[in-house]
């Protein structure tokens, strides 16, 4: 039989991911605008986002070593089912009670707890569901799911949020999470469970697993540099997204409808970039150079974004979308194949914690700076800072980072 990416396992996990993404994008959109609409404060919006990510600082480090010793498929199925129950509860709450910052935050924390464990589990299982030799194509498909869903669902979510309220989005998300759980039960994958050492107690075994992961990460200088820079750039992206929302809400010539179409431009760029990446195999020796160029160019485009007229803002996001999908795919396929399967959940847990801490820091920082400086100035400052960090961490350590990006898998 001809080798293909679209095996039963890969098709199921892709469909399940699409279903989950539709719900996640819808609720993320609703929460972002609900908090800002009620508070009219970029700081409170940033505070809400930052506090909602607290579980992603604590749970990954606790769960990562245990996930590496568990079967990941049943865990993913169960977590999607649990998410369905949580969103049903949120929908029922929204039907009865008015806005409350603290109760919204409570639901956000619960959702974040489930999501943080799910993310590590998914990242650890996903490479096993991609057929051998199709890593670049598989991660290209994965990288296109959320941009595609954002393009389709952002206008839909905007309409539902404005006309029917958040409760409709909560019930929609619950149904999608349940359908993803049912689909994922049909995945067939052989998972090897690492046996516990008889001479160690569960607690000592856990501590030893964490120590082994830290030792491994400390020995891999290139991996350390990637995990130093990526949380910074992603954290800045999470923080400046608050500025973009506030800018579209306050600028008289913009608005929520134009914001929804703003995401469409990035989707078009990412779709074209994804199709090119899916069809064209990037030579191994060029992966690092391409990735570094994209990191710097993306930051430059963020720097000038809010000083552009709306049509050029659309062009800006389309270009970033085209380049961003390629660099993200190269990084994920390189790093996930570089890290051994027995270490993957623990290493991903460390990265997720770093990303969460960075996101919380930059959401609070950008939100606070956005209270005293115009959004375009604030956006430019953080864009320039991002470019400097990329040069200091990635380019100056290129001899260590290159072997990870440029290795043939």
C-alpha positions in Angstrom: 0.0 0.0 0.0 1.1 3.5 -0.8 2.4 5.4 2.3 0.1 8.2 3.4 -0.2 10.8 6.1 -4.0 10.3 6.4 -4.1 7.1 8.4 -7.1 6.3 10.7 -5.2 7.6 13.7 -4.1 10.8 12.1 -7.5 11.5 10.7 -9.2 11.0 14.0 -6.8 13.2 16.0 -7.1 15.9 13.3 -10.9 15.9 13.4 -10.9 15.8 17.2 -8.5 18.8 17.3 -10.7 20.7 14.9 -13.7 20.2 17.1 -11.8 21.3 20.2 -10.3 24.3 18.4 -13.8 25.6 17.4 -14.9 25.6 21.0 -11.6 27.0 22.3 -11.5 29.9 19.8 -15.1 30.8 20.4 -14.8 30.9 24.2 -11.4 32.7 24.1 -12.9 35.4 21.9 -16.0 35.7 24.2 -14.0 35.9 27.4 -11.5 38.5 25.9 -14.3 40.9 24.9 -16.5 40.3 27.9 -13.9 41.3 30.4 -12.8 44.4 28.5 -16.4 45.4 27.7 -17.4 45.2 31.4 -14.2 46.8 32.8 -13.0 49.1 30.0 -9.5 48.5 31.3 -6.6 46.9 29.5 -5.0 46.3 32.9 -7.9 44.3 34.2 -8.1 42.4 30.9 -4.5 41.6 31.2 -4.9 40.6 34.9 -7.7 38.3 34.1 -5.7 36.6 31.3 -2.7 36.3 33.6 -4.5 34.9 36.6 -6.4 32.5 34.4 -3.1 30.9 33.4 -1.8 30.2 36.9 -2.7 26.5 36.7 -0.4 26.3 33.7 2.5 27.2 36.0 1.8 24.6 38.6 0.1 21.6 36.9 2.5 20.9 34.0 5.5 20.2 36.3 3.4 18.1 38.5 1.7 16.2 35.7 4.5 15.9 33.1 6.5 13.1 34.8 3.3 11.1 35.6 2.0 11.4 32.0 5.3 9.9 30.7 4.3 6.8 32.7 0.7 6.7 31.7 -1.3 5.7 28.6 -2.0 9.0 26.9 -5.0 8.0 24.7 -7.4 7.3 27.6 -6.3 10.5 29.3 -7.1 12.6 26.3 -10.5 11.0 25.9 -11.3 11.6 29.6 -10.1 15.2 29.6 -12.3 16.1 26.6 -15.3 14.5 28.3 -14.5 16.5 31.5 -14.3 19.7 29.4 -17.8 19.1 28.1 -19.2 18.9 31.6 -17.4 22.1 32.7 -18.7 24.1 29.7 -22.2 22.9 30.3 -21.9 24.2 33.9 -20.6 27.5 32.6 -23.5 27.8 30.2 -26.0 27.2 32.9 -24.3 29.7 35.2 -24.4 32.4 32.5 -28.1 31.9 31.9 -28.9 32.8 35.6 -26.2 35.1 37.0 -24.9 38.5 35.8 -21.2 39.4 35.2 -18.8 38.8 38.0 -15.1 39.2 37.5 -14.3 36.7 40.2 -16.7 34.0 39.1 -15.6 34.4 35.5 -12.0 34.0 36.8 -13.0 30.8 38.7 -14.3 29.2 35.5 -11.2 30.3 33.7 -9.0 28.7 36.3 -10.9 25.4 36.1 -10.8 25.4 32.3 -7.1 26.2 32.5 -6.4 23.3 34.8 -7.9 20.8 32.4 -6.3 22.5 29.4 -2.8 22.5 30.8 -2.9 18.7 31.4 -4.5 18.1 28.0 -1.9 20.1 26.2 1.0 18.1 27.6 -0.7 14.8 26.9 -1.6 15.8 23.4 1.9 17.0 22.6 3.4 13.7 23.9 0.9 11.5 22.0 0.8 13.4 18.7 4.2 12.4 17.2 3.1 8.7 17.6 0.1 9.3 15.5 2.0 10.7 12.5 3.2 8.0 10.1 7.0 7.8 9.7 8.4 10.2 7.1 5.5 12.6 7.3 6.5 14.7 10.3 6.7 18.0 8.3 3.3 17.5 6.6 1.7 16.3 9.9 2.8 19.4 11.8 1.8 21.6 8.9 -1.7 20.2 9.1 -1.7 20.7 12.9 -0.4 24.3 12.5 -3.2 25.2 10.1 -6.1 24.0 12.3 -6.3 26.9 14.7 -5.8 29.7 12.1 -8.5 28.1 9.9 -10.9 27.8 12.8 -10.2 31.4 13.8 -11.0 32.6 10.3 -14.3 30.7 10.3 -15.3 31.0 13.9 -14.3 34.6 14.8 -17.1 36.2 12.8 -19.5 33.5 14.0 -18.4 34.0 17.6 -18.7 37.7 17.3 -22.3 37.4 16.0 -23.3 34.9 18.7 -21.6 36.9 21.4 -23.2 40.2 20.4 -26.7 38.8 19.8 -27.1 35.6 21.9 -24.5 35.9 24.6 -21.7 33.8 26.0 -24.0 31.0 27.2 -24.7 29.9 23.6 -20.9 29.7 22.9 -20.4 27.7 26.2 -23.0 25.1 25.2 -21.6 24.9 21.6 -18.1 24.3 23.1 -19.5 21.6 25.4 -21.0 19.7 22.5 -17.8 19.9 20.5 -15.7 18.7 23.4 -17.9 15.7 23.8 -17.8 14.8 20.1 -14.0 15.0 20.2 -13.9 12.6 23.1 -16.1 10.1 21.3 -14.0 10.3 18.2 -10.7 9.8 20.1 -11.9 6.5 21.6 -11.4 5.0 18.1 -7.6 5.8 18.1 -5.5 2.6 18.0 -2.0 3.2 19.3 0.5 1.0 21.1 1.9 2.8 24.1 4.8 1.4 26.2 4.5 2.2 29.9 7.8 2.8 31.7 7.9 0.5 34.7 8.5 2.1 38.1 11.8 1.2 39.9 11.0 -1.2 42.7 13.6 0.3 45.0 12.0 3.8 44.7 8.8 5.1 46.3 6.3 6.9 44.0 7.5 10.2 45.4 11.2 9.5 45.0 10.5 8.1 41.5 8.7 11.3 40.6 11.6 13.4 41.9 14.1 11.2 40.0 12.0 11.7 36.8 12.1 15.5 37.2 15.9 15.4 37.9 16.5 13.2 34.8 14.6 15.7 32.6 16.5 18.7 34.0 19.8 16.9 33.5 18.8 16.1 29.9 17.8 19.7 29.2 20.9 21.1 30.8 23.1 19.0 28.5 21.3 20.2 25.3 22.5 23.8 24.9 20.6 24.4 21.6 17.3 23.1 23.2 17.9 25.4 26.2 18.2 28.4 23.8 15.0 27.5 22.0 13.2 27.2 25.3 14.6 30.5 26.4 13.5 32.5 23.4 10.1 30.9 22.5 8.4 31.8 25.8 9.6 35.4 25.4 8.2 35.8 21.9 5.0 34.0 22.6 4.6 35.8 25.9 4.9 39.2 24.1 2.4 38.0 21.5 -0.1 37.1 24.3 0.5 40.5 25.9 0.2 42.6 22.8 -3.0 40.9 21.8 -4.7 42.9 24.6 -3.5 46.1 22.9 -4.9 45.0 19.6 -8.3 44.3 21.1 -8.3 47.7 23.0 -7.2 49.5 19.8 -10.0 48.0 17.8 -12.5 48.8 20.5 -11.4 52.5 21.0 -10.3 53.7 17.6 -13.3 55.4 16.0 -12.7 53.9 12.5 -12.4 50.3 13.8 -14.6 48.0 15.8 -15.4 44.4 16.7 -16.6 43.6 13.1 -13.3 44.8 11.5 -11.4 42.9 14.2 -13.1 39.7 13.1 -12.0 40.3 9.5 -8.5 41.3 10.7 -8.1 37.6 11.7 -9.3 36.5 8.3 -6.2 38.2 6.7 -3.9 36.2 8.9 -5.8 33.0 8.1 -5.4 33.6 4.3 -1.7 34.1 4.7 -1.3 31.0 7.0 -3.4 28.9 4.6 -1.3 29.8 1.6 1.9 29.3 3.6 0.6 26.0 4.9 -0.2 24.7 1.5 3.2 25.7 0.3 4.8 24.0 3.3 2.7 20.9 2.8 3.7 20.5 -0.8 7.4 21.7 -0.7 9.9 19.9 1.6 12.2 22.6 3.0 15.9 21.4 2.8 17.2 20.5 6.2 20.3 22.8 5.9 18.0 25.9 5.4 15.6 25.4 8.3 17.4 27.4 10.8 18.1 30.4 8.5 14.5 30.5 7.4 13.2 30.3 11.0 15.5 33.0 12.3 14.5 35.4 9.4 10.8 34.8 10.2 11.3 35.5 13.9 12.9 38.8 13.2 10.5 39.8 10.4 7.4 38.9 12.4 8.6 41.1 15.2 9.2 44.0 12.8 5.7 43.7 11.4 4.3 43.7 15.0 6.3 46.8 15.7 4.6 48.8 12.9 1.2 47.2 13.0 -0.9 49.8 14.8 0.5 52.8 12.9 -0.8 51.4 9.6 -4.1 52.2 8.0 -6.6 49.3 8.2 -5.9 48.0 4.6 -2.2 47.8 5.3 -2.9 46.1 8.7 -4.6 43.3 6.7 -1.6 43.0 4.4 0.7 43.0 7.5 -1.2 40.1 9.1 -1.4 38.1 5.8 2.4 38.2 5.4 2.9 37.3 9.0 0.5 34.4 8.7 2.3 33.1 5.6 5.7 33.1 7.3 4.5 32.2 10.8 3.0 28.8 9.8 6.3 27.8 8.2 8.5 28.7 11.2 6.1 27.1 13.7 6.0 23.9 11.8 9.8 23.7 11.4 10.2 24.3 15.2 7.6 21.8 16.3 8.6 19.0 14.0 12.3 19.6 14.8 12.0 19.8 18.6 9.4 17.1 19.1 11.4 14.6 17.0 14.6 15.6 18.7 13.3 14.9 22.2 13.1 11.2 23.1 9.6 9.8 23.7 10.4 8.9 27.3 11.2 12.6 28.0 8.7 14.3 25.8 5.9 15.0 28.4 8.4 16.3 31.0 10.3 18.5 28.6 7.0 19.8 27.1 5.8 20.5 30.6 8.9 22.7 31.3 8.3 24.6 28.2 4.6 25.1 28.9 5.4 26.4 32.3 8.0 28.8 30.9 5.5 30.0 28.3 2.8 30.5 30.9 5.0 32.5 33.2 6.2 34.6 30.3 2.6 35.1 29.1 1.4 36.2 32.6 4.3 38.6 33.0 3.9 40.2 29.6 0.1 40.4 29.8 0.4 42.3 33.1 3.3 44.4 31.9 1.8 45.2 28.5 -1.6 45.9 30.1 0.0 48.3 32.6 2.1 50.1 30.0 -1.0 50.3 27.8 -2.7 52.3 30.6 -0.1 55.1 30.3 1.2 55.0 26.7 -0.7 55.0 23.4 -1.3 51.4 22.0 0.9 52.0 18.9 3.8 53.2 20.9 3.5 50.3 23.4 3.2 47.8 20.5 6.4 49.2 18.9 8.4 49.1 22.1 7.7 45.4 22.7 8.3 44.6 19.1 11.8 46.1 19.2 12.5 44.3 22.5 11.5 41.0 20.8 13.8 41.5 18.0 16.7 42.2 20.4 16.0 39.0 22.4 15.9 37.0 19.2 19.4 38.2 18.2 20.9 37.7 21.7 19.5 34.2 22.3 19.0 32.5 19.0 21.5 34.1 16.6 24.4 34.3 19.0 23.8 30.7 19.9 23.2 29.5 16.3 26.0 26.9 16.5 24.0 25.1 19.2 20.5 25.7 17.7 21.3 24.8 14.1 21.8 21.1 14.7 18.3 20.8 16.1 16.5 22.6 13.3 18.7 21.3 10.5 18.8 17.6 11.5 17.2 15.2 9.0 14.3 13.2 10.6 
